[in-house]
């Protein structure tokens, strides 16, 4: 899938003084004000990406739901809400965050294979727009809870069409050997959907599919969407209501250049398959909206030379950005100041006591010294949301630049706050 072939430039760029900047502010100045490490997001870049996705799918009847597992900062959710986006949520916690960001529950889709009874009750009580059910047991649970609450539950059936997205195994969800969806093989999905349509406590909302993430080839989308459309038409022709088709997300980005994603061909594919078919469509982009519009800014603590390589030890770590360790993911790493000519290979590593604590391996890097700044690009998605306080480290703060002004979204939490959350039992005296 083509990426970056647009007139819009990466929001992170060199200013006239060769400083790495975003929307008129140098990242070095932001780090000086808010500390390091710190996540920095571009409101202009997020607005541009979301708007271009909306425009690409505008010719069909649909709505865009941001996959907030990619980034759940309230400021970002509120911005996307103002742009007309709904939310794709996967937990009661995300439901609460979306509501706090002033997103209407009717503009939310609740996905995920393991919703608890309490989560289902919360979603139905607040008027959730759609619940994507992924197993017969979940359909039964929703029906029972809806009966107890004396309401009609809007339920779509997530189907598994057995399409490989040819992406990383840990973010591949479209095959039948994964935990996701109801198989379309042996008529299982048809049977369950008909049962939903006959259930007096369920309002059948349609079908859903999501085959994975970071997909940069349109072919898997076409195979999955074609299978979904065929099933939807079959069910509709049999007399069952199928109002919505949830197409999920998964459009990939270019991590090498960190440039914007071109959604044109994806939009044309959707139009070719679904225009005039009479279904309302749902789209759930996440990474493609936020990833390249966020960066993790970090400072060099030490430079260490071993017998075999150079280590650039920085103050960000795997607890701040887990993707390189978890997915062997590649992120472009740029210097904040004017770049020097590369001198040698280096590993960019953090202070966490794990060999897997790295942000980049064998990178061509210039000479660097303590205090120099680096930016880990394409870190807006699955960065802050996957952060932890491993090694009792406080995860990086989050800042968004809006119209040339930096706004703090979330401060780095003091370790004292974590400690105050815990309690020490009253142990009995230990005999000596």
CORJO-V186316 format. One record per residue. OMEGA is omega in degrees with one decimal (NA if undefined). Layout:
BEGIN
((OMEGA) (OMEGA))
END
This chain:
BEGIN
((-178.6) (175.7) (175.9) (-176.2) (179.4) (179.9) (-179.1) (-179.0) (173.1) (-178.1) (178.8) (-171.3) (176.5) (175.6) (-176.9) (178.0) (178.6) (176.7) (177.3) (-171.5) (173.6) (176.2) (174.9) (179.1) (177.0) (179.4) (176.8) (179.4) (178.1) (179.3) (178.4) (-178.2) (-171.6) (179.3) (-178.3) (1.7) (-179.8) (172.3) (178.9) (-179.3) (177.5) (177.6) (179.1) (179.4) (178.2) (179.0) (-179.8) (-177.1) (-178.5) (-178.9) (179.1) (175.2) (178.4) (-178.5) (-178.2) (-178.2) (-176.7) (-178.3) (176.6) (-177.6) (-176.9) (178.4) (-179.4) (177.2) (-179.0) (178.1) (-167.9) (171.8) (177.9) (178.1) (-174.5) (175.6) (-175.4) (-179.8) (178.9) (177.6) (179.8) (178.2) (-179.2) (175.7) (178.4) (178.6) (177.1) (-177.5) (167.9) (-176.9) (168.1) (-175.4) (-178.6) (178.6) (174.9) (176.7) (177.3) (174.3) (-179.4) (179.8) (-179.8) (177.1) (178.3) (177.7) (175.5) (173.3) (179.6) (176.4) (178.2) (177.1) (-179.7) (172.0) (-177.5) (-179.7) (175.3) (-172.5) (-170.4) (178.3) (177.7) (177.2) (179.3) (178.6) (178.3) (178.3) (-179.9) (-178.4) (-179.7) (-177.8) (-177.0) (176.6) (-179.6) (-178.2) (-176.7) (171.2) (176.4) (-179.3) (-173.1) (177.9) (175.6) (179.5) (179.4) (176.7) (179.7) (179.8) (179.6) (-180.0) (-179.4) (-179.0) (178.3) (177.2) (178.8) (-177.0) (179.9) (176.8) (178.2) (-175.3) (177.5) (-172.8) (169.6) (-179.6) (175.4) (-178.2) (176.8) (-173.9) (176.8) (176.1) (176.9) (179.7) (-179.1) (178.4) (-178.4) (-175.1) (-176.1) (177.2) (177.5) (-171.9) (-170.9) (-177.6) (-175.8) (177.0) (174.7) (-176.4) (-167.2) (167.8) (178.5) (-177.1) (173.6) (178.1) (175.4) (170.5) (-177.0) (-177.5) (178.8) (-177.9) (-178.2) (-179.5) (177.7) (176.3) (176.3) (-177.4) (179.6) (-177.5) (-177.8) (-177.7) (-178.3) (170.4) (-176.2) (-174.3) (179.2) (-176.3) (179.1) (175.8) (173.1) (-170.7) (178.1) (-173.2) (178.7) (179.5) (-175.6) (177.6) (-176.7) (-173.6) (177.9) (176.4) (-177.6) (179.6) (-178.4) (-178.0) (178.8) (178.3) (178.3) (-178.3) (179.9) (178.6) (-179.3) (-180.0) (178.4) (179.9) (-179.6) (179.3) (178.2) (175.4) (-178.9) (179.9) (177.3) (-173.1) (-171.5) (169.4) (179.2) (-174.5) (177.8) (179.4) (174.5) (-179.7) (-175.1) (-179.6) (177.8) (179.2) (-178.0) (-177.5) (-178.4) (179.3) (-177.9) (-179.3) (176.5) (-177.1) (-172.1) (-175.4) (176.3) (178.9) (179.2) (176.7) (-179.7) (179.4) (-177.8) (-176.9) (-166.1) (-178.6) (177.3) (-178.3) (174.5) (177.9) (169.6) (-173.9) (173.3) (179.6) (-174.9) (176.7) (175.9) (-179.1) (-174.4) (178.1) (-166.8) (-168.6) (-175.2) (175.2) (175.7) (177.9) (174.4) (-178.2) (-176.5) (179.8) (177.1) (174.2) (179.0) (166.3) (-175.1) (178.1) (176.0) (179.4) (-171.0) (-177.0) (177.5) (176.9) (172.7) (-175.2) (-173.8) (-176.4) (169.1) (-174.5) (-179.1) (175.8) (176.2) (-178.7) (-174.0) (-170.5) (179.8) (179.4) (-174.3) (-173.5) (-170.6) (-173.2) (177.3) (171.9) (173.5) (-179.6) (-177.3) (173.9) (178.4) (179.1) (-179.9) (-175.1) (173.5) (176.5) (-179.2) (-178.7) (-178.1) (175.1) (177.5) (168.7) (176.3) (-170.5) (179.5) (-176.5) (-176.5) (-175.7) (175.5) (173.7) (178.5) (-180.0) (178.0) (176.6) (177.0) (-178.9) (175.1) (179.2) (172.2) (-174.6) (175.7) (171.7) (-179.5) (-179.7) (177.2) (179.9) (177.6) (-176.6) (175.6) (174.5) (173.6) (-173.2) (179.5) (-175.6) (-177.6) (-179.4) (177.1) (173.9) (-178.7) (-177.5) (179.9) (-176.8) (179.3) (174.8) (176.0) (-172.5) (-177.0) (174.7) (176.0) (179.9) (-177.4) (173.7) (178.2) (-178.1) (173.6) (178.2) (-178.6) (178.5) (175.2) (179.5) (179.5) (179.0) (178.4) (176.9) (-179.6) (179.4) (171.9) (-174.4) (178.9) (178.6) (178.1) (179.0) (177.1) (-178.9) (-179.6) (177.4) (-173.5) (179.9) (175.8) (-180.0) (172.8) (-176.6) (172.4) (178.1) (179.4) (179.9) (176.9) (NA))
END
